[in-house]
Amino acid sequence: MMLITGAAGKTGQAILKALASSDEGVRVLVRREAQAVELRALGAHEIVAGDMADAEVLRKSCAGVRVVYHICPNMSPDEVAIGERAIKAAQQAGVEHFVYHSVLHPQVQEMPHHWNKLQVEALLFKSGLNYTILQPASYMQNISGYWQKMLTDGVYAVPYSTDAKFSMLDLDDLAQAAAIVIRDSRNHYQATYELCGAQILSSADIAKLSAEFIKKPVQAVELDRTDWDRNARAGGMDDFSRSTLLSMFNYYHHYGFSGSANALTTLLGRSPTRFEEYLARFLKNTLPN
């Protein structure tokens, strides 16, 4: 049996779909029972509903499981505590393999949610578990939140420099790599893989490529981060999420967020998906004929 925690999010769903053809069953941990119907349709065999911060929920989730793929809720202030409980539950259940969904460059203290993931990685090193750590870059799929404004206003507005460079990752590539690691566990024990796309692109590059596909001008524009913060506060975003995102945007502004595609290329046995390939697929599924 395989377990995916945090399975209701876009990452968990993508990995679940990538594992659907496996002979081994997949159990998923979700926050609410109402999420079970959709996940069963994607291939989940068993559903555990409950709060990931609850040690008993994690214990129940890990019982009888061969491998755990642990995804903590996004930007959780409790990431380290939850990670510690998940590792303990896996130890107690005799789990053979613990795969941790970390992030590219967790060493960066200026991004608190990244730094929290580094601390969980350190706990794994001391756990005695066979572990694999995956460190994905930001997803190509994240542009979907900006897409309508590109189409209607011809603007790709981001709260950091439009020249900052990124090595964005196709979520489907991440899911395929995760499925390879999960199914072929023994070849990936004690490994840490940086997962990045093959291109290093700025927001200006993304706007230019997007414009070519939709055949209308798109301009990359830098949003004022003070205005972004004010709007996020007015929209009800909590203080931790808002300050964490601002710290991330400030880091992006000065340093970008890029890495090497070598590990992902090796895992997949092919070159990672290019942004143009992702765009073609996204637009085929999004725009009317």
HUSULZI-V927855 format. One record per pair of residues at least 24 apart in sequence whose C-alpha atoms are under 7 Angstrom apart, sorted by the first residue. I is the first residue (numbers start at 0). J is the second residue. D is the distance in whole Angstrom. If there is no record, write none. Layout:
i:j:d
I:J:D
I:J:D
This chain:
i:j:d
0:24:5
0:25:6
0:26:7
0:63:7
0:64:5
0:65:6
1:25:5
1:26:6
1:64:6
1:65:6
1:66:5
1:67:6
2:26:5
2:27:6
2:64:7
2:66:6
2:67:5
2:68:6
3:27:5
3:28:6
3:67:6
3:68:5
3:69:6
4:28:5
4:29:7
4:68:6
4:69:5
4:70:5
5:29:6
5:70:5
5:71:6
5:72:6
7:34:7
13:171:7
13:174:6
14:174:4
14:177:7
14:178:7
15:41:7
15:42:7
16:41:6
16:42:7
17:174:6
17:175:6
17:178:6
18:178:6
28:60:7
51:81:7
52:81:5
54:84:6
57:85:6
57:88:6
58:88:5
61:88:6
61:89:6
61:92:6
62:92:5
63:92:7
64:94:6
65:94:5
65:95:5
65:96:7
66:94:6
66:95:6
66:96:5
66:97:6
66:181:7
67:96:6
67:97:5
67:98:6
68:97:6
68:98:5
68:99:6
69:98:6
69:99:5
69:100:6
70:99:7
70:100:5
74:112:6
74:240:7
78:115:6
79:115:6
79:118:7
79:119:6
82:119:6
83:119:7
83:122:7
95:129:6
96:128:7
96:129:5
96:130:6
96:184:7
97:128:7
97:129:6
97:130:5
97:131:6
98:130:6
98:131:5
98:132:6
99:131:6
99:132:5
99:133:6
100:132:6
100:133:5
100:134:7
101:132:6
101:133:6
101:134:5
102:134:4
102:135:5
102:136:6
103:134:4
103:135:5
103:136:5
103:193:6
109:246:6
109:250:7
110:243:7
110:246:6
110:247:5
111:243:6
112:243:7
129:188:5
129:189:6
130:188:5
130:189:5
131:187:6
131:188:6
131:189:6
131:190:5
131:191:6
132:190:6
132:191:5
132:192:6
133:191:6
133:192:5
133:193:6
133:194:7
134:192:6
134:193:5
134:194:6
135:193:6
135:194:5
135:195:6
136:166:7
136:167:6
136:168:6
136:194:6
136:195:5
137:167:5
137:168:6
138:167:5
138:168:5
138:169:6
138:170:6
139:167:5
139:168:6
139:169:5
140:169:7
140:170:7
149:217:6
153:216:6
153:217:4
153:218:6
154:217:5
154:218:5
154:219:6
154:220:7
155:206:6
155:217:7
155:218:6
155:219:5
155:220:6
156:219:6
156:220:5
156:221:6
156:222:6
157:220:6
157:221:5
157:222:5
158:221:6
158:222:4
158:223:6
158:224:6
158:248:6
159:221:6
159:222:7
159:248:6
159:249:7
159:251:6
159:252:4
160:221:6
160:252:5
161:201:6
161:202:5
161:203:5
161:219:6
161:220:7
161:221:6
162:201:5
162:202:6
162:203:6
163:201:5
163:251:7
163:252:6
163:254:7
163:255:5
164:199:6
164:200:5
164:201:4
164:255:5
164:256:6
164:257:7
165:199:5
165:200:5
165:201:6
165:255:6
165:256:5
165:257:5
166:195:6
166:196:5
166:197:7
166:198:6
166:199:5
166:200:6
166:256:7
166:257:5
166:258:6
167:195:6
167:196:5
168:195:5
168:196:5
169:272:6
172:271:7
176:266:6
176:267:6
192:262:6
193:262:6
194:260:6
194:262:6
194:263:5
195:258:6
195:259:6
195:260:5
195:263:7
196:260:5
196:271:6
196:272:7
197:260:5
197:271:6
197:273:7
198:273:7
199:257:7
